C-alpha cells in the first residue's frame, strides 16, 4: 500500500471506530483490520495518526481519538452516494491527495 492509502485507511478506521464515542489506538486498529483484513503496524498507525492530526482531521484527547469537525465533514463528503466501504475509502484517498 502506498502512503496515502494507508493514511486514508486509518482515517476511515478512526471515523468508524469513533462513530459513537472516542476510542483508543486499539479500537482504531481493530476496525482497520475489519476494513482491510490486515492489522496495521505500529509505524502505520503512528505515522498516519500524526499526519491526520496535523491536517486537522482527528484529535487526541487523553488516550482516545476522535474526528474533528473538519474530519467529520471529510467523512460525510466521502460517504455521499456510495454503497460500500471500499468506495468510501477510495473517496477519502482521493480527497487526502489534495491536502
BAFI-96352 format. One record per residue (C-alpha): residue number from 0; residue in one letter; y negated, z, x negated. Coordinates in steps of 0.001 Angstrom, whole numbers, plus 500000, padded with zeros to 6 digits. Last residue first. Layout:
// residues N
   k r     py     pz     px
 NUM a      Y      Z      X
...
// end
This chain:
// residues 99
   k r     py     pz     px
  98 x 481934 501038 504049
  97 x 482863 497589 505375
  96 x 486494 497955 504281
  95 x 486627 501053 506497
  94 x 486176 498948 509640
  93 x 489009 496556 508768
  92 x 491307 499481 507942
  91 x 490446 501232 511190
  90 x 491243 498052 513128
  89 x 494577 497719 511291
  88 x 495489 501327 512090
  87 x 494556 500818 515750
  86 x 496765 497722 515862
  85 x 499636 499637 514229
  84 x 499172 502494 516678
  83 x 499799 500099 519536
  82 x 498153 498694 522657
  81 x 494595 497935 521644
  80 x 491520 497181 523736
  79 x 489464 499980 522213
  78 x 491249 502169 519663
  77 x 489207 501131 516616
  76 x 485967 501945 518429
  75 x 487280 505323 519559
  74 x 488416 506149 516002
  73 x 485038 505241 514493
  72 x 483234 507208 517206
  71 x 485377 510244 516469
  70 x 484687 509845 512748
  69 x 480935 509687 513362
  68 x 481173 512852 515494
  67 x 483072 514419 512596
  66 x 486842 514346 512674
  65 x 488784 517506 511943
  64 x 490205 519406 509000
  63 x 491527 522909 508530
  62 x 491794 525273 505573
  61 x 488285 526677 506025
  60 x 486363 523987 507842
  59 x 486878 520576 506288
  58 x 485022 517615 507759
  57 x 486077 514077 508504
  56 x 484258 510761 508855
  55 x 481126 511484 506805
  54 x 481939 508916 504128
  53 x 482133 511710 501545
  52 x 484752 513396 503729
  51 x 486788 510207 504125
  50 x 486748 509774 500328
  49 x 487934 513345 499681
  48 x 490542 513094 502415
  47 x 491855 509830 500979
  46 x 492072 511045 497390
  45 x 493645 514382 498338
  44 x 496168 512907 500753
  43 x 497210 510020 498516
  42 x 497429 512363 495497
  41 x 499524 514882 497442
  40 x 501882 512056 498353
  39 x 502030 510748 501892
  38 x 505340 511226 503705
  37 x 506710 507900 504871
  36 x 507785 506722 508297
  35 x 504333 505143 508674
  34 x 502987 506759 511830
  33 x 505332 509737 512011
  32 x 504902 510480 508312
  31 x 501119 510399 508767
  30 x 501514 512894 511632
  29 x 503396 515281 509368
  28 x 500910 514856 506505
  27 x 497936 515578 508761
  26 x 499594 518740 510070
  25 x 500475 519815 506544
  24 x 496864 519304 505424
  23 x 495614 521737 508053
  22 x 494648 521072 511635
  21 x 491567 521169 513855
  20 x 492183 521208 517615
  19 x 493089 518889 520497
  18 x 493159 515433 518908
  17 x 493213 516855 515394
  16 x 496577 515422 514367
  15 x 495799 512043 515919
  14 x 492448 511610 514191
  13 x 493799 513020 510925
  12 x 496762 510630 510993
  11 x 494405 507714 511672
  10 x 492192 508751 508749
   9 x 495240 509169 506505
   8 x 496455 505671 507354
   7 x 492930 504226 506937
   6 x 492682 505773 503481
   5 x 496129 504494 502518
   4 x 495354 501003 503744
   3 x 492058 501079 501847
   2 x 493861 501937 498587
   1 x 496526 499241 498764
   0 x 500000 500000 500000
// end
